[in-house]
Amino acid sequence: MGTSLKMAVWAALALALILLPAQDGAAQTNNAVQQQSLGASSAKTVEYQLSPEKFGKAKALYDLRNLVSMVSSFYPPILMLLLLELGVAARYRDWSEAIAKRHFFQAFVFVGLVFASLMIISLPLRAWQHSVALRFGLSVQGWSSWLGDLLKWEGISLAIAVMVVSGVMRLIRKSRRRWWFYAWLISAPLLLLFVFLAPIVLDPLFNKFEPLEKSRPELVRALEKVSERGGLHIPPERMFLMKASEKVTVPNAYVTGFGASKRVVVWDTTLRNATTEETLFVFGHEMGHYVLHHIAIGIISAIAASFVGFYLLYRLGGWALNRWQQRWQLRSLSDWAAIPLLMLIAWMLSLASDPISNAISRQLEHNADTYALEVTHGINPDAAEAGAHAFQLLGELSLDYPYPSKLVIFCCYDHPPIADRVRFAHDYDPWARGERPKYVR
């Protein structure tokens, strides 16, 4: 009953994401049309505006994304529950032990079977998601390229999962009471290693990168002025251009890695659509993540959250084992067949923690927006307009819906809504009020 009740509560919450209206539909349409007429008469980007045609597409995409979010959130735990209830997990365990004798190879067989089950079930949903992106013009990636990326990612995920599962099961067998603590201790340096290696090893497997200075040396000089304004030297070899236009149409940029692998990456779709002033603002935002140590904050938060997560996994795993051990044919928590149980609990814990992690992310993104406005003040002729219009451009090209419900924002948004970011960029002006800027003096 406990698991069923949890699933029912989460299903009801997810259903609300789709059915709960953001605002009255007529009011939304009227606002969009009014904003369009305002935009025609004003040179300033005051509010996030969409034409009636784009507004309709954005609303349709918003509804589809909520549906996809609900389905993709719940098919993995439902599948894990089915593997347990139908005795498939126990059967996978027996096959693994019959095929392989060594612990690591048993882990490879069992995890491989679970991954194959997940991939087969999720493939139609993933293909549908890609078809939606193609239909709405957000993606230009061909199906063969898309499938190649999917298989590469699944292969990498499988390799990581086999090592993690093999290690965790060994720890459970050696220390039934403290395995969660030892697993947490080991996970922290592994997380650091992953963040360090991702931009060097993983990212180039999916996209092409080149030094930004190679194709846009004049832009690098302009970006250096922004970094100098913020009192930080970001060397040109830390600035990269990603050939995103081979797969997507939306603009973006990001900061990744740490230490020797830390870098700022600008998508070529950003340079294709944005002005130099808007690109400087985007760079200022990513520089804000760099200067304000957001990657370090993210890593520390993840390590702290994993401590709580591993402990809850230990407690809830033991509780579930006591209740359903015979029903699911589990020998112990270190049994290969218990892996779907641990995955089910971990997934539900992740769902429960998403609103918290999203709220933290939204605050960090808002801080980076503030930093971008401050660091480009005095460099861009009108820093506020460059920032506001950069968000307007991002929203238009991404078909961001102007009126997401508060529940959707709370549960799903890891960035502030575009409409809020446009208004903030337009209104933020501590200099006019005689106040000191928050970050850049």
N, C-alpha and C positions, 0 to 999 in steps of 0.2 A: 504493500500500500504506500510506503514512504516514497519509493521511486516513482510510482504512478502519479502520486500527488504532485511531486516536483515537476514531472514532465507536463502535467496538466496546467500548473501555474505558469510555467515558461511558455507553453503553447498559447495560453490566453494572453500573456503579455505581448508575444510576437504578433498574434492576430490583431491586437489593438494598434500595432504600428501601421497596419494597413487600413483598418477600418476607421480609426480616429481621424476626423477631419482637421486639417491644419487651420483653416479659416472657412468662412462661408464661400462656396464656389463662385457665386456671382460677384462677391466682393473682391475675390482674388483677380478675376478677369478684369473687372473695372479698374482696380488698382494698376494692373499691368498696362492697360490702355492709357490711363492717366499719366503714368510714368513715361510711357513712350512719347506722349505729346509734350511733357515737360522737357524730356531730353532734346526734343527738336528745337526748343526755344532757348536752351541754356547751354553754354560751352562747358560748364562745370559738371562733374559727375557727382551728383548729390545723393542719388539713390540707385540701387541696383535695378536696371531696366532690361526688360525683354520685349521684343516685338510680339504681337499676338500669336504669330506662327511658332516662334521659339518658345513662348510661354506654354503653348499646348504640348509641344514635344517635351519640354522640361517636366511638366506635370505627369505625362505618361511615363517618362523615364523614372521619375521619383516613385511612382506607384510600383513599377516593375522592380526597382531596386529594393523597396521594402519587402516585396514578395520574395525576391531572391535571398535577401538577408534572413528572412524567417526560415525558408527551406534549407539554406546552406548551414544555418545554425543548428538545425535539429536532425538532419539526416544522419550525421556521424553518431550521436548518442543513441538514436533509435536503432541504427544498425548494430551498435555494440550490444544493446539490450537484446536484440533479436539473436545475435550470435550466442549469447548466454542462454536465453530462454529456449531456443530450439536445439540446444546441445551441440551447435556447430563448433563453438570454441573448444569443447572437450574433444571433438573429433579432430580438429586441427592439431590439438596437442598430441593426440595419439599418432597421427601421421608424422608429425615433426620428430617424435621420439623414435618412431620406426625407421624413418629415413636417415636421420643423423644421430650419432652417438655423443659427439662433443657438444658442450653447452652452447658455444657461439653459433655453431651451425644449426642447432635446434632453434635458436633465436632467429636466425636468418630465415629458416623455413616457415616458422610460425608467423613472424611479422610479415613476411612476404605474402602469405595467404590472406592475412587481415588487410594488408595494403591492396592486394588485388581485389578483394571484396569491396573495399571502399571505392576504388577507382572505377570498377564496373558500374556500381550504383550511381556514382557522382558524375560519370562521363556525360550522360545526356544533359544534366543541369549545367555543367561547365560549357558544353557546346552551345546550349541555348543562350548562356550569358554572352558568349563571344558573338553569336549571331545578333543579339540585341545591340552590342557595341558597334557592329558593322552597320546594322540598320539605321542607327541614330548618328552615324558618321563619327563616332569616337575612336574607332579603330580602322586601320587599313591593312592589318596583318592577314595574310593568306592562311588558308586552313592548314596547309602542310607545315608552315612555319609555326603556327599556333600549336599544332599537335607535337611538333618537335620540342618546343619550349615546355609543354606539359610533361612529356616523357622525361626530359632532362630534370625537371623539378621533382618529379616523382622518384626518379632514381636517386637524386641527392637526398631527398627526405627519407627514402627507405634506408640508405646507408647510415644516416644519422640515427634513425629510429632503432635499427638493429644494434648499434653500439650502445645507445642509451638503455634499451630494454635489457640487453645482456648484462650491462653493468648493474642496473637496479635490481634485477633478479638475483644476482650474486650477493648483493648487499642484504637483501631480504633473507636469503638463506643463511648468511653468516650472522646477522644480528636482527632478530625479529622485532625488537623494541626500538632500536636506534638507527635502523636503515635509512629512515627519512632524513635524519640529521646528516649522516655521512653522504647521502645523495645530494643534499643541499650544498655541503662543503665542496663536493666535486663539481657541481653545476656552475658555481660562481666563476672559477677560472675558465671553464669551457665556454661560458657566455662571453667573457672578455675575448677569448681567442676567436670566437665566431664573429663578433663585431669587428675585430681587427682584420680578419681575413676576408670578410664578405666583399668589400670593394675591390680587393686584389684578385681573389680567386673566383667568387661566385658571380658577381655582377657582369664581368666580361663574357660569361657563358651565354648571357641572354641579350646583351646589347653591346654596341660598338662605342668605344670611348676614344677620344683623342685630346691632347692638350688644347685648351681654348685658345692659347696664343698662336697655335698653328694656323687657324682659319680666321680668327678675329683679333689680331694684335692690338688694333686701335681700341677695341672694347676692353681688353685686359688693362690697357693704360688707364681707361676711365674707371674701371673697377678698383684699380690700385688707389685712386684718389679717394674712393669711398672707404676702403680699408684704412688708409692713412687718417682720414677724418675720424674714424673710430679708435685710433691709436693702436691698431693691430696690423701687423704685416702678414698678409696671406700671399706667399710666393706664387708666381705664375704656374709653377709645376704642381701646385695644389688645386688649380682651377681646371676643370674638365668639361668638355662638350660631349653630351650623349646623343647619338643619332636616333632619337626617339621617333622621328618622322617615318621611319621604315615600318613602324607598327601602330602608332597612335597619332591623333591629331591635336590632343589637348596639350597645353603648355605646363611646364613644371620645372622645379629645381629642388635640390635637397643637399643636406650635409650628411656625410656618412663616415664611418671608421673612427679611429682614435690613434693618437700617437703618430707614428710614421705613415699610417694609412689614412689619416684624416684628410678629407678633401671636400671642396664645393663642386657640385655637378649641376650644370645648366643644360636643359634639354634644347635641342635645336628647334623644336616647335615653339619655344619661348622666343628665341631670336627671330624666328620667321614672322611672328605675329605682333610682337611688342616693339615699342619705340626704344631708343637708347635710354631715355629717362625711366621708362617702366622697367627695363631690364636692370638698371641700377637699383631700383627699389626692390626688385625680386632678389638681387644679389645681397642687398642690405638686410633683407629678411633672413636669408640663409646665413649671412654673417652674424646676425643676432643669435641664431642657434649656436654658432661657433663661439662667440664671445661670452654668451651667458651660460655656457657649459651644459647645454641641454642634453647632449649625448651622455655626459657623465651622470646627469640627473636621471636620465632614462635607465642607464645601467644600474645605478644604485637602487632605484625604485624596483626594477625587475628582480634584483637579488633579494631585496627585502620581501617582495611579494612572493617569491619562490619559497622563502623560508616558511611563510604561513601556508602556502599551497602544499608543500611536501608534508607538513604536519597534519593538515586536514586530510590529505590523501591517505596518510597512515591511519588516522582515527576512523574516517568514514569507510576505508577499505576493510579494516577489521570488523566494523559494525556490519557491513554488508555481507562479509564472509560468514559471520555467525548466523545471519538470517537465511541466506540462500545457498550455503555451501553444498548441501545435498541436492537441492533442486537443480543447480547449475553444474553439478558433478566436478566441483573444485576440490583439490586435495589440500591446498593451503594458499596463502597469498603469494607464495613463490612459484606456484603452478603456472605453466605457460597459459593455461586456459583462463587464469585470472587477469591476464593483460587487458582484455576488453572491459573488465570491471574497472580496473584502474584508469583506463582511457575514458570510460564513461564518467567517472567521478571527476577526473581532471578537466574534461570538456565542460561539465556543468559548473565547476568552480571558475573556469575561464569566463563563461557566460555571465556568471554572477558578478565577476570583478570588472567586466568591460565598462560599465558606466563610470566606475571610479577612474580607471586608466584613461578613458576618453575625456573625463573632466580635467584631469591633469594635463593631458595633451592639448586640450583646447586652451588652457591657461598659458602653456608654454608657447603655443602658436600666437596667441594674442600678445605676449611679451615680445616675440620676434617681430610682429607687426609694428609695435611701438618703437622698437629699436630701429627698424627700417626707415620709419618716418623721421626719426631724429638724426640718423647718420647721413641721410640724403638731404637734410635741410641745409640750404646754403650751397649745395652742389647742383641739385635739380632746380630749375627756375621756379617751379611750383611743385614742391615735394608732395603736398597733400593731393593735388590733382593727379600726379603720376601714380601715387599709391592707389587712390580710389579707382582710377581708370584701369590699372593693372588687374585689380580684383574684378572689375566689370568685364574685362576681356576674358579672364579665367572663367568666370561664371557663364558667359555666353558660349564659349567654345566647349565647356564641359556640360552645358545644359543643366546648370544647377537651378533647382526649383527655388523661387524666392520666398516661399512660405512653408518651410518644413514645420511639422508640429513639434511642440516642446518635448513630447515623449520620444519622438524619433531622434531629436537632437541629444537628449539625455542618454539614450541607449546606444546610438550608432555613430554620432558625429565626433571625430577626433580633431576636427578643425572647427572654428566658429563658422556659422552660416555666412555665406558670401554677402548677403544683404547687410549683416551686422558689420562685416569687415569694410565694406564700401563706406557705410555711414561713419565708422570710426576714423578711417583714413581722411575723410573729408572734414570731420569736426575736430580732430586732434590738433591743437595749436597752443601749447603752453607759452610760446614766445609772445603771442598777442595778448595774453592775460598777465604777462609779467612773471610767469612761473618758471621754475627751473625744469628742464627736461629730466626724465627719469633716469636715462642711461648715458646719453652722450652730452657732456657739458659744453 
